[in-house]
Amino acid sequence: MRIIGSLPPREIDGAEQVLGGVVGELASGNYVRFWPAMTYDAETNQTRIAFFTEWYMPPTPDDQRELMAYTDKLMEKPPELTTESKGDPTTNQENVEWLRSGKKPKPRRAN
């Protein structure tokens, strides 16, 4: 993936901090926008980090693997969980509840 632009932080319910996002071009020619969002949980001494993504065109499995390889490298490990949803991922209540409380959503794929 090649980073081709930056985006300002956006409001994500449940996140204490959202970093500036990026626009990436994948090997397929598809584009993805993503924002890292974080919440610190003092009770568990844990920071939950999520990458909220939006695709220009529906991603192929190769597109998804390429993005996951990029975020895995950023985090220096694979994700603990992955979910997909149609539309704006920042409005999916299971996703934002995980950021807010640590309650894991069920793994799912967009239909």
CNS distance restraints for C-alpha pairs under 8 A (distance, minus, plus):
assign (resid   1 and name CA) (resid  24 and name CA) 6.10 0.50 0.50
assign (resid   1 and name CA) (resid  25 and name CA) 5.62 0.50 0.50
assign (resid   1 and name CA) (resid  26 and name CA) 4.62 0.50 0.50
assign (resid   1 and name CA) (resid  27 and name CA) 6.42 0.50 0.50
assign (resid   1 and name CA) (resid  66 and name CA) 6.66 0.50 0.50
assign (resid   1 and name CA) (resid  67 and name CA) 7.06 0.50 0.50
assign (resid   1 and name CA) (resid  70 and name CA) 7.15 0.50 0.50
assign (resid   2 and name CA) (resid  24 and name CA) 5.41 0.50 0.50
assign (resid   2 and name CA) (resid  25 and name CA) 5.19 0.50 0.50
assign (resid   2 and name CA) (resid  26 and name CA) 6.49 0.50 0.50
assign (resid   3 and name CA) (resid  22 and name CA) 6.74 0.50 0.50
assign (resid   3 and name CA) (resid  23 and name CA) 5.86 0.50 0.50
assign (resid   3 and name CA) (resid  24 and name CA) 4.35 0.50 0.50
assign (resid   3 and name CA) (resid  25 and name CA) 6.35 0.50 0.50
assign (resid   4 and name CA) (resid  22 and name CA) 7.57 0.50 0.50
assign (resid   4 and name CA) (resid  23 and name CA) 5.67 0.50 0.50
assign (resid   4 and name CA) (resid  24 and name CA) 5.62 0.50 0.50
assign (resid   4 and name CA) (resid  25 and name CA) 6.72 0.50 0.50
assign (resid   5 and name CA) (resid  22 and name CA) 5.63 0.50 0.50
assign (resid   5 and name CA) (resid  23 and name CA) 4.92 0.50 0.50
assign (resid   5 and name CA) (resid  24 and name CA) 7.14 0.50 0.50
assign (resid   6 and name CA) (resid  20 and name CA) 6.92 0.50 0.50
assign (resid   6 and name CA) (resid  21 and name CA) 5.69 0.50 0.50
assign (resid   6 and name CA) (resid  22 and name CA) 4.26 0.50 0.50
assign (resid   6 and name CA) (resid  23 and name CA) 5.95 0.50 0.50
assign (resid   7 and name CA) (resid  20 and name CA) 5.56 0.50 0.50
assign (resid   7 and name CA) (resid  21 and name CA) 4.55 0.50 0.50
assign (resid   7 and name CA) (resid  22 and name CA) 5.42 0.50 0.50
assign (resid   7 and name CA) (resid  23 and name CA) 7.23 0.50 0.50
assign (resid   8 and name CA) (resid  19 and name CA) 7.73 0.50 0.50
assign (resid   8 and name CA) (resid  20 and name CA) 4.74 0.50 0.50
assign (resid   8 and name CA) (resid  21 and name CA) 6.07 0.50 0.50
assign (resid   9 and name CA) (resid  18 and name CA) 5.62 0.50 0.50
assign (resid   9 and name CA) (resid  19 and name CA) 5.26 0.50 0.50
assign (resid   9 and name CA) (resid  20 and name CA) 4.23 0.50 0.50
assign (resid   9 and name CA) (resid  21 and name CA) 6.13 0.50 0.50
assign (resid   9 and name CA) (resid  35 and name CA) 7.17 0.50 0.50
assign (resid  10 and name CA) (resid  18 and name CA) 6.60 0.50 0.50
assign (resid  10 and name CA) (resid  20 and name CA) 7.68 0.50 0.50
assign (resid  10 and name CA) (resid  35 and name CA) 7.88 0.50 0.50
assign (resid  11 and name CA) (resid  18 and name CA) 7.29 0.50 0.50
assign (resid  12 and name CA) (resid  18 and name CA) 7.17 0.50 0.50
assign (resid  12 and name CA) (resid  37 and name CA) 7.40 0.50 0.50
assign (resid  12 and name CA) (resid  90 and name CA) 5.64 0.50 0.50
assign (resid  12 and name CA) (resid  91 and name CA) 8.00 0.50 0.50
assign (resid  12 and name CA) (resid  96 and name CA) 7.64 0.50 0.50
assign (resid  13 and name CA) (resid  90 and name CA) 6.88 0.50 0.50
assign (resid  13 and name CA) (resid  91 and name CA) 7.65 0.50 0.50
assign (resid  13 and name CA) (resid  96 and name CA) 5.94 0.50 0.50
assign (resid  14 and name CA) (resid  39 and name CA) 7.42 0.50 0.50
assign (resid  14 and name CA) (resid  96 and name CA) 5.03 0.50 0.50
assign (resid  14 and name CA) (resid  97 and name CA) 6.48 0.50 0.50
assign (resid  14 and name CA) (resid  98 and name CA) 7.90 0.50 0.50
assign (resid  14 and name CA) (resid  99 and name CA) 5.29 0.50 0.50
assign (resid  14 and name CA) (resid 100 and name CA) 4.46 0.50 0.50
assign (resid  15 and name CA) (resid  37 and name CA) 5.76 0.50 0.50
assign (resid  15 and name CA) (resid  38 and name CA) 5.37 0.50 0.50
assign (resid  15 and name CA) (resid  39 and name CA) 5.18 0.50 0.50
assign (resid  15 and name CA) (resid  96 and name CA) 7.45 0.50 0.50
assign (resid  15 and name CA) (resid  99 and name CA) 6.00 0.50 0.50
assign (resid  15 and name CA) (resid 100 and name CA) 6.62 0.50 0.50
assign (resid  16 and name CA) (resid  37 and name CA) 7.59 0.50 0.50
assign (resid  16 and name CA) (resid  38 and name CA) 5.95 0.50 0.50
assign (resid  16 and name CA) (resid  39 and name CA) 4.90 0.50 0.50
assign (resid  16 and name CA) (resid  40 and name CA) 7.40 0.50 0.50
assign (resid  17 and name CA) (resid  37 and name CA) 5.84 0.50 0.50
assign (resid  17 and name CA) (resid  38 and name CA) 5.29 0.50 0.50
assign (resid  17 and name CA) (resid  39 and name CA) 6.59 0.50 0.50
assign (resid  18 and name CA) (resid  35 and name CA) 6.86 0.50 0.50
assign (resid  18 and name CA) (resid  36 and name CA) 5.87 0.50 0.50
assign (resid  18 and name CA) (resid  37 and name CA) 4.31 0.50 0.50
assign (resid  18 and name CA) (resid  38 and name CA) 6.28 0.50 0.50
assign (resid  19 and name CA) (resid  35 and name CA) 6.34 0.50 0.50
assign (resid  19 and name CA) (resid  36 and name CA) 5.59 0.50 0.50
assign (resid  19 and name CA) (resid  37 and name CA) 6.39 0.50 0.50
assign (resid  20 and name CA) (resid  35 and name CA) 6.29 0.50 0.50
assign (resid  20 and name CA) (resid  36 and name CA) 7.49 0.50 0.50
assign (resid  21 and name CA) (resid  33 and name CA) 6.85 0.50 0.50
assign (resid  21 and name CA) (resid  34 and name CA) 5.34 0.50 0.50
assign (resid  21 and name CA) (resid  35 and name CA) 4.21 0.50 0.50
assign (resid  21 and name CA) (resid  36 and name CA) 6.89 0.50 0.50
assign (resid  22 and name CA) (resid  33 and name CA) 5.66 0.50 0.50
assign (resid  22 and name CA) (resid  34 and name CA) 5.72 0.50 0.50
assign (resid  22 and name CA) (resid  35 and name CA) 6.79 0.50 0.50
assign (resid  23 and name CA) (resid  31 and name CA) 6.89 0.50 0.50
assign (resid  23 and name CA) (resid  32 and name CA) 5.71 0.50 0.50
assign (resid  23 and name CA) (resid  33 and name CA) 4.51 0.50 0.50
assign (resid  23 and name CA) (resid  34 and name CA) 6.82 0.50 0.50
assign (resid  24 and name CA) (resid  31 and name CA) 5.60 0.50 0.50
assign (resid  24 and name CA) (resid  32 and name CA) 5.26 0.50 0.50
assign (resid  24 and name CA) (resid  33 and name CA) 6.36 0.50 0.50
assign (resid  25 and name CA) (resid  29 and name CA) 6.11 0.50 0.50
assign (resid  25 and name CA) (resid  30 and name CA) 5.97 0.50 0.50
assign (resid  25 and name CA) (resid  31 and name CA) 4.65 0.50 0.50
assign (resid  25 and name CA) (resid  32 and name CA) 6.62 0.50 0.50
assign (resid  26 and name CA) (resid  30 and name CA) 5.47 0.50 0.50
assign (resid  26 and name CA) (resid  31 and name CA) 6.12 0.50 0.50
assign (resid  26 and name CA) (resid  32 and name CA) 7.74 0.50 0.50
assign (resid  26 and name CA) (resid  63 and name CA) 6.53 0.50 0.50
assign (resid  26 and name CA) (resid  66 and name CA) 7.18 0.50 0.50
assign (resid  26 and name CA) (resid  67 and name CA) 7.89 0.50 0.50
assign (resid  27 and name CA) (resid  63 and name CA) 7.66 0.50 0.50
assign (resid  28 and name CA) (resid  63 and name CA) 7.01 0.50 0.50
assign (resid  30 and name CA) (resid  55 and name CA) 7.65 0.50 0.50
assign (resid  30 and name CA) (resid  56 and name CA) 6.46 0.50 0.50
assign (resid  30 and name CA) (resid  57 and name CA) 6.29 0.50 0.50
assign (resid  30 and name CA) (resid  59 and name CA) 7.37 0.50 0.50
assign (resid  30 and name CA) (resid  63 and name CA) 7.55 0.50 0.50
assign (resid  31 and name CA) (resid  55 and name CA) 6.06 0.50 0.50
assign (resid  31 and name CA) (resid  56 and name CA) 5.28 0.50 0.50
assign (resid  31 and name CA) (resid  57 and name CA) 7.27 0.50 0.50
assign (resid  32 and name CA) (resid  53 and name CA) 6.71 0.50 0.50
assign (resid  32 and name CA) (resid  54 and name CA) 5.71 0.50 0.50
assign (resid  32 and name CA) (resid  55 and name CA) 4.52 0.50 0.50
assign (resid  32 and name CA) (resid  56 and name CA) 6.05 0.50 0.50
assign (resid  33 and name CA) (resid  53 and name CA) 5.55 0.50 0.50
assign (resid  33 and name CA) (resid  54 and name CA) 5.17 0.50 0.50
assign (resid  33 and name CA) (resid  55 and name CA) 6.42 0.50 0.50
assign (resid  34 and name CA) (resid  51 and name CA) 6.21 0.50 0.50
assign (resid  34 and name CA) (resid  52 and name CA) 5.35 0.50 0.50
assign (resid  34 and name CA) (resid  53 and name CA) 4.19 0.50 0.50
assign (resid  34 and name CA) (resid  54 and name CA) 6.31 0.50 0.50
assign (resid  35 and name CA) (resid  51 and name CA) 5.49 0.50 0.50
assign (resid  35 and name CA) (resid  52 and name CA) 5.29 0.50 0.50
assign (resid  35 and name CA) (resid  53 and name CA) 6.63 0.50 0.50
assign (resid  36 and name CA) (resid  49 and name CA) 6.71 0.50 0.50
assign (resid  36 and name CA) (resid  50 and name CA) 5.67 0.50 0.50
assign (resid  36 and name CA) (resid  51 and name CA) 4.51 0.50 0.50
assign (resid  36 and name CA) (resid  52 and name CA) 6.48 0.50 0.50
assign (resid  37 and name CA) (resid  49 and name CA) 5.61 0.50 0.50
assign (resid  37 and name CA) (resid  50 and name CA) 5.22 0.50 0.50
assign (resid  37 and name CA) (resid  51 and name CA) 6.24 0.50 0.50
assign (resid  37 and name CA) (resid  52 and name CA) 7.36 0.50 0.50
assign (resid  38 and name CA) (resid  47 and name CA) 6.61 0.50 0.50
assign (resid  38 and name CA) (resid  48 and name CA) 5.55 0.50 0.50
assign (resid  38 and name CA) (resid  49 and name CA) 4.49 0.50 0.50
assign (resid  38 and name CA) (resid  50 and name CA) 6.49 0.50 0.50
assign (resid  38 and name CA) (resid  99 and name CA) 7.19 0.50 0.50
assign (resid  39 and name CA) (resid  47 and name CA) 5.60 0.50 0.50
assign (resid  39 and name CA) (resid  48 and name CA) 5.33 0.50 0.50
assign (resid  39 and name CA) (resid  49 and name CA) 6.76 0.50 0.50
assign (resid  39 and name CA) (resid  99 and name CA) 6.07 0.50 0.50
assign (resid  39 and name CA) (resid 100 and name CA) 6.87 0.50 0.50
assign (resid  40 and name CA) (resid  45 and name CA) 7.36 0.50 0.50
assign (resid  40 and name CA) (resid  46 and name CA) 5.91 0.50 0.50
assign (resid  40 and name CA) (resid  47 and name CA) 4.26 0.50 0.50
assign (resid  40 and name CA) (resid  48 and name CA) 6.33 0.50 0.50
assign (resid  41 and name CA) (resid  45 and name CA) 5.66 0.50 0.50
assign (resid  41 and name CA) (resid  46 and name CA) 5.22 0.50 0.50
assign (resid  41 and name CA) (resid  47 and name CA) 5.96 0.50 0.50
assign (resid  41 and name CA) (resid  48 and name CA) 7.57 0.50 0.50
assign (resid  41 and name CA) (resid 101 and name CA) 7.97 0.50 0.50
assign (resid  42 and name CA) (resid  46 and name CA) 6.70 0.50 0.50
assign (resid  48 and name CA) (resid  99 and name CA) 6.22 0.50 0.50
assign (resid  48 and name CA) (resid 102 and name CA) 7.54 0.50 0.50
assign (resid  49 and name CA) (resid  99 and name CA) 7.53 0.50 0.50
assign (resid  50 and name CA) (resid  99 and name CA) 7.56 0.50 0.50
assign (resid  52 and name CA) (resid  89 and name CA) 6.32 0.50 0.50
assign (resid  52 and name CA) (resid  90 and name CA) 6.87 0.50 0.50
assign (resid  53 and name CA) (resid  89 and name CA) 7.15 0.50 0.50
assign (resid  54 and name CA) (resid  88 and name CA) 7.36 0.50 0.50
assign (resid  54 and name CA) (resid  89 and name CA) 7.70 0.50 0.50
assign (resid  55 and name CA) (resid  59 and name CA) 6.70 0.50 0.50
assign (resid  59 and name CA) (resid  63 and name CA) 5.42 0.50 0.50
assign (resid  59 and name CA) (resid  64 and name CA) 6.26 0.50 0.50
assign (resid  60 and name CA) (resid  64 and name CA) 6.38 0.50 0.50
assign (resid  61 and name CA) (resid  65 and name CA) 6.18 0.50 0.50
assign (resid  62 and name CA) (resid  66 and name CA) 6.08 0.50 0.50
assign (resid  63 and name CA) (resid  67 and name CA) 6.29 0.50 0.50
assign (resid  64 and name CA) (resid  68 and name CA) 6.06 0.50 0.50
assign (resid  65 and name CA) (resid  69 and name CA) 6.01 0.50 0.50
assign (resid  66 and name CA) (resid  70 and name CA) 6.33 0.50 0.50
assign (resid  67 and name CA) (resid  71 and name CA) 6.29 0.50 0.50
assign (resid  68 and name CA) (resid  72 and name CA) 5.82 0.50 0.50
assign (resid  68 and name CA) (resid  78 and name CA) 7.86 0.50 0.50
assign (resid  69 and name CA) (resid  73 and name CA) 6.15 0.50 0.50
assign (resid  70 and name CA) (resid  74 and name CA) 6.42 0.50 0.50
assign (resid  71 and name CA) (resid  75 and name CA) 6.15 0.50 0.50
assign (resid  71 and name CA) (resid  78 and name CA) 7.90 0.50 0.50
assign (resid  72 and name CA) (resid  76 and name CA) 5.60 0.50 0.50
assign (resid  72 and name CA) (resid  77 and name CA) 5.08 0.50 0.50
assign (resid  72 and name CA) (resid  78 and name CA) 4.86 0.50 0.50
assign (resid  72 and name CA) (resid  79 and name CA) 6.98 0.50 0.50
assign (resid  73 and name CA) (resid  77 and name CA) 6.69 0.50 0.50
assign (resid  81 and name CA) (resid 104 and name CA) 7.99 0.50 0.50
assign (resid  81 and name CA) (resid 107 and name CA) 6.86 0.50 0.50
assign (resid  82 and name CA) (resid 107 and name CA) 6.10 0.50 0.50
assign (resid  82 and name CA) (resid 108 and name CA) 7.58 0.50 0.50
assign (resid  83 and name CA) (resid  95 and name CA) 7.87 0.50 0.50
assign (resid  83 and name CA) (resid 105 and name CA) 7.78 0.50 0.50
assign (resid  83 and name CA) (resid 106 and name CA) 7.69 0.50 0.50
assign (resid  83 and name CA) (resid 107 and name CA) 5.30 0.50 0.50
assign (resid  83 and name CA) (resid 108 and name CA) 5.16 0.50 0.50
assign (resid  83 and name CA) (resid 109 and name CA) 6.23 0.50 0.50
assign (resid  84 and name CA) (resid  89 and name CA) 7.78 0.50 0.50
assign (resid  84 and name CA) (resid 108 and name CA) 5.98 0.50 0.50
assign (resid  84 and name CA) (resid 109 and name CA) 4.85 0.50 0.50
assign (resid  84 and name CA) (resid 110 and name CA) 5.01 0.50 0.50
assign (resid  85 and name CA) (resid  89 and name CA) 6.20 0.50 0.50
assign (resid  85 and name CA) (resid  92 and name CA) 7.42 0.50 0.50
assign (resid  85 and name CA) (resid 108 and name CA) 7.86 0.50 0.50
assign (resid  85 and name CA) (resid 109 and name CA) 6.69 0.50 0.50
assign (resid  85 and name CA) (resid 110 and name CA) 4.63 0.50 0.50
assign (resid  85 and name CA) (resid 111 and name CA) 7.65 0.50 0.50
assign (resid  86 and name CA) (resid 110 and name CA) 5.81 0.50 0.50
assign (resid  86 and name CA) (resid 111 and name CA) 7.38 0.50 0.50
assign (resid  88 and name CA) (resid  92 and name CA) 7.34 0.50 0.50
assign (resid  89 and name CA) (resid  95 and name CA) 7.48 0.50 0.50
assign (resid  90 and name CA) (resid  95 and name CA) 7.28 0.50 0.50
assign (resid  90 and name CA) (resid  96 and name CA) 6.78 0.50 0.50
assign (resid  91 and name CA) (resid  95 and name CA) 7.94 0.50 0.50
assign (resid  91 and name CA) (resid  96 and name CA) 7.36 0.50 0.50
assign (resid  92 and name CA) (resid  96 and name CA) 6.50 0.50 0.50
assign (resid  93 and name CA) (resid  97 and name CA) 5.82 0.50 0.50
assign (resid  94 and name CA) (resid  98 and name CA) 6.26 0.50 0.50
assign (resid  94 and name CA) (resid 104 and name CA) 7.71 0.50 0.50
assign (resid  94 and name CA) (resid 105 and name CA) 5.49 0.50 0.50
assign (resid  95 and name CA) (resid  99 and name CA) 6.67 0.50 0.50
assign (resid  95 and name CA) (resid 105 and name CA) 6.75 0.50 0.50
assign (resid  96 and name CA) (resid 100 and name CA) 6.15 0.50 0.50
assign (resid  97 and name CA) (resid 101 and name CA) 5.76 0.50 0.50
assign (resid  97 and name CA) (resid 102 and name CA) 7.05 0.50 0.50
assign (resid  97 and name CA) (resid 103 and name CA) 6.55 0.50 0.50
assign (resid  98 and name CA) (resid 102 and name CA) 4.42 0.50 0.50
assign (resid  98 and name CA) (resid 103 and name CA) 4.79 0.50 0.50
assign (resid  98 and name CA) (resid 104 and name CA) 5.40 0.50 0.50
assign (resid  98 and name CA) (resid 105 and name CA) 6.77 0.50 0.50
